[in-house]
């Protein structure tokens, strides 16, 4: 493999690992936010949602960069790590939605609504 092609492949794989790391951190924040809400710490839960959003957005930005590269005509390789990264991205997004709902439900339970 030519040196330029190898470097491009390594950059691509590094981007995939960045996505996994960022959105994995986000998912952890969202799950921890549920635990805080369960304990009545709604301020802490909201801070964790916000912290998770920062990490999620960082991972999403890397993913968007890959999409833009491909849209501009660059041939990106297919790797299972990309599939895994996209799976983790979707999973984190789902956990965020659920965390928001759990926080709302726990708040309503505390308020007696």
DAKA-V437827 format. One record per residue. RES is the residue in one letter. SS is DSSP state (@ for helix, = for strand, . for the rest). Layout:
# DAKA-V437827
res=RES ss=SS
res=RES ss=SS
This chain:
# DAKA-V437827
res=X ss=.
res=X ss=.
res=X ss=@
res=X ss=@
res=X ss=@
res=X ss=@
res=X ss=@
res=X ss=@
res=X ss=@
res=X ss=@
res=X ss=@
res=X ss=@
res=X ss=@
res=X ss=@
res=X ss=@
res=X ss=@
res=X ss=@
res=X ss=@
res=X ss=@
res=X ss=@
res=X ss=@
res=X ss=@
res=X ss=@
res=X ss=@
res=X ss=@
res=X ss=@
res=X ss=@
res=X ss=@
res=X ss=@
res=X ss=@
res=X ss=@
res=X ss=@
res=X ss=@
res=X ss=@
res=X ss=@
res=X ss=@
res=X ss=@
res=X ss=@
res=X ss=.
res=X ss=.
res=X ss=.
res=X ss=@
res=X ss=@
res=X ss=@
res=X ss=@
res=X ss=@
res=X ss=@
res=X ss=@
res=X ss=@
res=X ss=@
res=X ss=@
res=X ss=@
res=X ss=@
res=X ss=@
res=X ss=@
res=X ss=@
res=X ss=@
res=X ss=@
res=X ss=@
res=X ss=@
res=X ss=@
res=X ss=@
res=X ss=@
res=X ss=@
res=X ss=@
res=X ss=@
res=X ss=@
res=X ss=@
res=X ss=@
res=X ss=@
res=X ss=@
res=X ss=.
res=X ss=.
res=X ss=.
res=X ss=.
res=X ss=.
res=X ss=.
res=X ss=.
res=X ss=.
res=X ss=@
res=X ss=@
res=X ss=@
res=X ss=@
res=X ss=@
res=X ss=@
res=X ss=@
res=X ss=@
res=X ss=@
res=X ss=@
res=X ss=@
res=X ss=@
res=X ss=@
res=X ss=@
res=X ss=@
res=X ss=@
res=X ss=@
res=X ss=@
res=X ss=@
res=X ss=@
res=X ss=@
res=X ss=@
res=X ss=@
res=X ss=@
res=X ss=@
res=X ss=@
res=X ss=@
res=X ss=@
res=X ss=@
res=X ss=@
res=X ss=@
res=X ss=@
res=X ss=.
res=X ss=.
